[in-house]
Amino acid sequence: MNENKKIELLAPAGTPEKLEIAVHYGADAVYLAGKDFSLRNFSANFSREEMQAARCLTREKGVQMYVAVNIYSRNSEAQVIADYLRSLEAIEPDALIVADPAIFMQARKLIPRIPLHVSTQANTTNTGTARFWRDLGAARVNAARELTLAEISQMAAQSGIGVEAFVHGAMCIAYSGRCLLSGYMKKRESNRGMCCQPCRFHYTLMEQTRPGQFFPIAEDPRGSYVFNSRDLCMIEHLPAMIDAGICSLKIEGRMKSIHYLAGVVKVYREAIDAWYRDTDAYRVRERWLAELSAISHRGYCTGFYFGDPDQTTANLDEVIHPGYTFVAKVLDKTPDGGVRVLVKNKILSGDAVDLLCPDGPTREDTIQRIVDLHGLTQSQAQPGSTVILYLGRPPEPLDLIRRREPQAPAEPS
């Protein structure tokens, strides 16, 4: 057994449902937000009552809960933010995530007992800046995404403050996420939680004397993705991140699906546990790579961590859709061996499915019978409905059920 203090696995929780999934699949900590003042205002986020319930759940499960208040504020919001910070005192999150120095100082004054983590939006790029935040009272900084792993290791060793870093998820094309495109094009400011993701738009080239004639920048009939970064995936370099002295591995994705969240948290949970259980025998398992490939993504890369320019080139292929359809979330078990599920996509009796469980490989099974809540057997179940499924072996509450879709035949060469 490796005796080092185990690195934290920090997962996104954009909604109460996602919080439950993150905890179920093994997150050590979650980050979430209220209805305002975070960088994901288009996520459903948490009402005050939901946040209080989240605090109860995370305490019960021994999971840390961090609340993001990481917008860049305006003068007109100072009093409203002060009131919001005071309201968080009763909830007692384990930390607040902030970027704006004004909000940082408000929180230090109004709720000094709650630790403060500095967001990646603050673009902490050197040891001196990390010490600056430490001296102001911060407990942790999230390293800027532009840093190499060697630079982060130096910061962790010399700054005297906890250093968090992203391990998986979407990467913003702008410097430390500080993008102006959304505000310029749609009047939705990225740094105030309203990004419309213009980096994912399709772009073409037009020559001044040929108005109306659009030329793709890359030879792709769908358009071009010159701003579209690939997704970060560091599963194959987990030991290097642990050895760098990072205290927390952060997964991006408060607006992603629960299928994405479950698969990613599960893989990194298993990998972290395997490394600490026996460092010498640690190896990257093929099923971890397969699981991360089973989630929609934009092509994987290692970002800036190893200084490889090929890893930061744009993704010209848009989103990679794997051959799975997420069909249901298990709610609870029934006394007769069935499971009550919330249907996410159409299910047919006889479907061959995979069960995504927190521990071990995914398990293959078959939908043997579908029964509605009136006790009537059905041949299928539609999205949004709640039904009882009978399988060969029932999964556990909060496990996810998905269907492998047939692959299209390859085109002849």
C-alpha atoms as one frame of an Amber mdcrd trajectory, in Angstrom:
protein
   0.000   0.000   0.000   1.314   3.448  -0.923   1.282   5.490   2.275   1.159
   8.953   0.696  -1.932  11.055   1.352  -4.311  10.040  -1.388  -4.927  12.616
  -4.078  -8.469  14.022  -4.208 -10.808  13.248  -7.115 -12.957  16.343  -7.664
 -16.073  15.959  -9.818 -18.579  18.422 -11.301 -22.134  18.526  -9.950 -24.253
  20.804 -12.130 -27.562  19.547 -10.684 -28.749  17.529  -7.664 -29.030  14.471
  -9.938 -25.434  14.879 -11.080 -24.323  15.279  -7.480 -25.843  11.901  -6.605
 -24.129  10.290  -9.594 -20.730  11.823  -8.782 -20.926  10.555  -5.203 -22.216
   7.124  -6.274 -19.340   6.573  -8.703 -16.668   7.534  -6.212 -15.832  11.252
  -6.163 -13.940  12.451  -3.073 -15.250  15.977  -3.598 -17.755  17.823  -5.772
 -18.042  21.382  -6.979 -21.401  23.025  -7.570 -23.009  26.451  -7.585 -26.100
  28.409  -6.689 -28.377  29.955  -9.260 -26.086  32.973  -9.728 -22.452  34.083
  -9.591 -20.765  31.047 -11.129 -19.339  30.423 -14.596 -22.043  27.935 -15.549
 -25.264  29.926 -15.336 -26.881  27.744 -18.018 -26.506  24.664 -15.863 -29.583
  24.145 -13.684 -27.439  24.599 -10.572 -28.811  24.559  -7.006 -31.484  26.469
  -5.144 -30.751  27.272  -1.498 -32.863  24.301  -0.393 -31.135  21.984  -2.872
 -27.733  23.183  -1.719 -28.653  22.474   1.890 -29.756  18.972   0.879 -26.488
  18.572  -1.037 -24.562  19.514   2.099 -26.445  16.855   4.074 -25.755  14.191
   1.436 -22.064  15.004   1.099 -21.580  14.987   4.862 -23.350  11.644   5.112
 -21.097  10.169   2.399 -17.874  11.794   3.608 -17.510  13.864   0.430 -16.166
  17.431   0.333 -18.455  20.087  -1.198 -17.084  23.223  -2.831 -19.321  26.074
  -4.015 -18.252  28.094  -7.058 -18.671  31.871  -6.809 -16.187  32.493  -9.584
 -17.638  35.203 -11.806 -15.925  38.553 -12.267 -18.330  40.909 -10.533 -19.495
  44.455 -11.227 -19.914  47.340  -8.767 -23.692  47.029  -8.877 -23.474  43.451
  -7.584 -21.344  44.040  -4.496 -24.233  44.068  -2.012 -26.085  41.169  -3.644
 -22.927  39.058  -3.600 -22.300  39.998   0.031 -25.809  38.804   0.918 -25.237
  35.596  -1.025 -21.949  34.919   0.746 -23.633  35.392   4.124 -26.325  32.902
   3.118 -23.635  30.307   2.386 -22.334  30.516   5.949 -25.308  28.515   7.237
 -24.773  25.839   4.587 -21.110  25.467   5.575 -19.509  24.260   2.352 -15.993
  22.894   2.689 -14.685  25.716   0.490 -15.703  28.444  -1.934 -14.151  28.646
  -5.401 -13.453  32.275  -6.360 -11.556  34.181  -9.044 -12.397  37.855  -8.493
 -10.153  39.487  -5.815 -13.108  41.605  -4.646 -15.243  38.517  -3.997 -12.232
  36.872  -2.356 -11.848  39.758   0.086 -15.599  39.936   0.731 -15.616  36.263
   1.628 -12.575  36.618   3.894 -14.356  39.415   5.771 -17.910  38.064   5.876
 -17.419  34.304   6.232 -13.826  33.840   7.428 -14.387  30.260   8.649 -15.007
  28.932   5.120 -11.799  28.100   3.190 -11.210  29.696  -0.193  -9.969  28.004
  -3.362  -8.750  30.151  -6.246 -10.340  29.299  -9.602  -8.443  28.560 -12.796
 -10.022  31.803 -14.088  -7.534  33.686 -11.923  -4.791  32.193 -14.174  -2.210
  31.357 -11.511   0.831  30.708 -13.693   3.757  30.885 -11.251   4.883  30.100
  -7.726   4.963  33.756  -6.699   1.290  34.219  -7.539   0.408  31.033  -5.679
   2.222  32.431  -2.627   0.355  35.708  -3.062  -2.957  33.884  -2.754  -1.601
  31.826   0.143  -0.614  35.011   2.002  -4.098  36.433   1.455  -5.545  33.321
   3.121  -6.371  30.966   0.245  -6.188  27.246   0.977  -5.773  26.104  -2.637
  -5.167  27.366  -6.167  -6.228  25.724  -9.409  -3.212  25.944 -11.699  -3.659
  27.748 -15.003  -4.281  25.306 -17.835  -1.407  26.768 -19.862   1.218  25.325
 -17.480   3.312  22.249 -18.055   3.319  19.479 -15.491   6.894  20.394 -14.564
   5.831  23.978 -13.810   2.903  22.764 -11.714   5.213  20.403  -9.814   7.518
  23.289  -8.985   4.570  25.396  -7.834   3.264  22.579  -5.620   6.705  22.047
  -4.050   7.582  25.687  -3.405   4.393  27.675  -2.869   3.180  26.308   0.462
  -0.410  26.064  -0.807  -2.473  23.207  -2.182  -2.379  22.998  -5.990  -5.303
  21.584  -7.946  -5.190  20.730 -11.664  -7.588  19.528 -14.330  -7.290  15.884
 -15.292 -10.123  15.427 -17.795 -12.698  17.342 -19.819 -13.280  20.138 -22.304
 -10.619  22.797 -22.731 -11.404  26.432 -23.471  -9.596  27.880 -26.471  -9.032
  31.206 -24.643  -6.296  32.029 -22.147  -7.337  30.475 -18.817 -10.917  30.567
 -20.052 -10.988  34.365 -20.395 -12.812  34.583 -23.704 -14.413  37.639 -25.333
 -16.014  35.913 -28.328 -19.315  35.061 -26.654 -19.810  38.593 -25.362 -18.850
  40.108 -28.708 -20.959  37.811 -30.881 -23.982  37.111 -28.683 -23.733  39.648
 -25.828 -23.371  36.706 -23.407 -20.241  37.275 -21.373 -18.134  34.182 -20.763
 -16.619  35.486 -17.553 -20.054  35.989 -16.081 -21.262  32.460 -16.680 -23.121
  32.936 -19.970 -20.753  31.544 -22.614 -22.535  30.392 -25.788 -19.392  28.449
 -26.855 -18.660  30.251 -30.135 -15.424  28.243 -30.320 -17.672  25.288 -31.264
 -19.360  27.176 -34.137 -18.642  26.277 -37.758 -16.508  28.888 -39.551 -15.648
  29.548 -43.190 -13.417  32.023 -45.025 -14.738  34.821 -47.265 -12.571  36.949
 -49.559 -13.412  40.662 -49.545 -14.093  41.004 -53.296 -16.184  37.834 -53.408
 -19.001  38.509 -50.916 -21.255  35.548 -50.329 -18.667  32.999 -51.428 -17.605
  30.963 -48.434 -14.520  28.783 -48.475 -13.907  26.096 -45.866 -10.607  26.601
 -44.052 -10.208  22.842 -43.840 -11.421  20.357 -46.419 -14.504  19.300 -44.495
 -18.027  19.580 -45.944 -19.442  20.464 -42.510 -17.258  23.551 -42.139 -14.181
  24.279 -40.085 -13.421  24.196 -36.387 -10.421  26.514 -36.083 -11.197  27.378
 -32.435 -12.392  23.932 -31.370  -9.932  22.435 -28.892  -9.758  18.744 -28.164
 -10.686  17.379 -24.743  -8.124  16.779 -22.027  -7.553  13.167 -20.945  -4.710
  12.336 -18.555  -5.670   8.784 -17.602  -2.445   7.419 -19.124  -0.359   9.894
 -17.130  -2.020   9.643 -13.741   1.185   8.580 -11.870   2.988  11.650 -13.231
   0.240  13.934 -11.940   0.321  12.299  -8.517   4.137  12.500  -8.388   3.920
  16.215  -9.284   2.501  16.926  -5.825  -0.947  17.964  -7.031  -3.499  17.719
  -4.203  -6.662  17.429  -6.302  -7.517  16.149  -9.788 -10.432  18.104 -11.210
 -12.862  16.814 -13.833 -14.489  19.441 -16.058 -18.180  19.150 -16.947 -20.946
  20.706 -14.846 -23.086  20.853 -17.990 -22.256  17.353 -19.251 -24.617  14.359
 -19.003 -24.799  11.948 -16.089 -23.521   9.248 -18.473 -20.361  11.310 -19.052
 -20.016  11.980 -15.346 -20.492   8.371 -14.255 -18.015   6.955 -16.762 -15.280
   9.513 -16.123 -15.536   9.448 -12.328 -15.608   5.645 -12.323 -12.447   5.354
 -14.433 -10.380   7.863 -12.474 -11.619   6.439  -9.153 -10.465   2.961 -10.150
  -7.150   4.272 -11.480  -6.328   6.326  -8.387  -7.211   3.446  -6.076  -5.122
   1.007  -8.125  -2.066   3.261  -7.979  -2.249   3.700  -4.201  -2.989   0.028
  -3.652   0.192  -1.126  -5.413   2.300   1.510  -7.138   4.802  -0.965  -8.557
   2.106  -3.108 -10.173   0.108  -0.162 -11.515  -0.789  -0.224 -15.194  -3.380
   1.494 -17.349  -6.165  -0.975 -18.030  -7.679  -1.317 -21.474 -11.197  -1.128
 -20.069 -10.443   2.329 -18.638  -9.470   3.574 -22.085 -12.499   1.854 -23.609
 -14.831   3.490 -21.077 -13.489   6.978 -21.746 -13.855   6.295 -25.465 -17.486
   5.301 -24.851 -18.315   8.880 -23.848 -18.966  11.622 -26.407 -15.833  13.742
 -26.718 -13.910  15.934 -29.153 -10.842  13.750 -29.446  -8.433  13.427 -26.539
  -5.135  15.146 -25.863  -2.755  15.913 -22.992  -3.181  19.670 -23.324  -0.184
  21.766 -22.264   1.137  19.323 -19.672   4.102  18.010 -21.680   4.822  21.015
 -23.892   3.854  19.094 -27.022   2.375  21.485 -29.629   0.678  18.598 -31.428
  -1.519  18.121 -28.343  -2.963  21.630 -28.509  -3.999  21.678 -32.166  -7.682
  22.174 -32.994 -10.060  19.256 -33.379 -11.252  19.313 -37.000 -13.601  16.362
 -36.583 -16.206  17.926 -34.261 -17.650  15.557 -31.628 -16.805  11.861 -31.580
 -19.995   9.911 -30.877 -19.310   6.404 -29.562 -21.546   3.414 -30.143 -23.585
   3.632 -26.933 -26.983   5.070 -26.079 -27.648   5.839 -22.420 -31.136   4.423
 -21.783 -31.979   4.470 -18.058 -30.974   5.385 -14.522 -31.831   2.913 -11.758
 -33.967   4.477  -9.015 -34.489   1.541  -6.658 -35.135  -2.187  -6.480 -38.526
  -3.890  -6.257 -39.264  -6.830  -3.908 -39.720  -9.243  -6.833 -36.256  -8.726
  -8.326 -36.958  -5.864 -10.693 -35.564  -2.338 -10.755 -37.547   0.855 -11.068
 -35.828   3.114 -13.590 -36.125   6.560 -15.110 -36.025   6.081 -18.872 -33.661
   8.440 -20.717 -33.929   6.950 -24.218 -36.315   4.433 -25.773 -35.970   0.877
 -24.420 -37.292  -2.287 -26.072 -37.958  -5.598 -24.393 -35.134  -7.936 -25.384
 -32.536  -5.168 -25.691 -28.982  -6.242 -24.920 -27.582  -3.681 -22.483 -24.487
  -2.802 -20.483 -24.750  -1.994 -16.780 -22.364   0.733 -15.642 -21.592   0.027
 -11.988 -19.137   1.842  -9.692 -16.915  -1.219  -9.245 -15.347  -3.434 -11.869
 -16.021  -3.820 -15.592 -19.356  -3.006 -17.152 -21.692  -6.002 -17.049 -23.666
  -7.281 -20.044 -27.313  -8.162 -19.509 -30.667  -8.288 -21.318 -33.968  -6.499
 -20.743 -36.179  -9.525 -20.128 -39.382  -7.672 -19.321 -40.753  -4.121 -19.062
 -43.655  -3.380 -16.698 -45.338   0.000 -16.272 -46.345   1.429 -12.891 -49.834
  -0.091 -13.281 -48.329  -3.580 -13.467 -48.910  -4.008 -17.202 -46.213  -5.627
 -19.362 -45.022  -3.371 -22.176 -42.974  -4.025 -25.287 -41.116  -0.731 -24.935
 -40.635   2.306 -22.695 -40.366   5.911 -23.813 -38.001   8.668 -22.595 -39.204
  10.436 -19.454 -41.289   7.506 -18.222 -40.717   5.488 -15.062 -40.996   1.724
 -15.475 -39.838  -1.499 -13.856 -37.230  -3.542 -15.702 -36.394  -7.183 -15.169
 -32.868  -8.267 -16.098 -30.769 -11.358 -15.520 -29.239  -9.756 -12.431 -30.612
  -6.477 -11.067 -28.249  -3.499 -10.850 -28.048  -1.203  -7.812 -29.796   2.162
  -7.316 -28.062   4.960  -9.275 -26.347   2.493 -11.621 -26.763   3.439 -15.288
 -28.016   1.252 -18.127 -26.898   1.765 -21.716 -27.314   0.022 -25.055 -24.504
  -0.668 -27.505 -25.576   0.483 -30.953 -24.614  -1.391 -34.141 -21.755   0.247
 -36.002 -22.293   1.382 -39.562 -20.442  -0.842 -42.044 -17.151   0.570 -43.258
 -17.187   2.156 -46.700 -15.292   0.160 -49.345 -11.807   1.490 -49.987
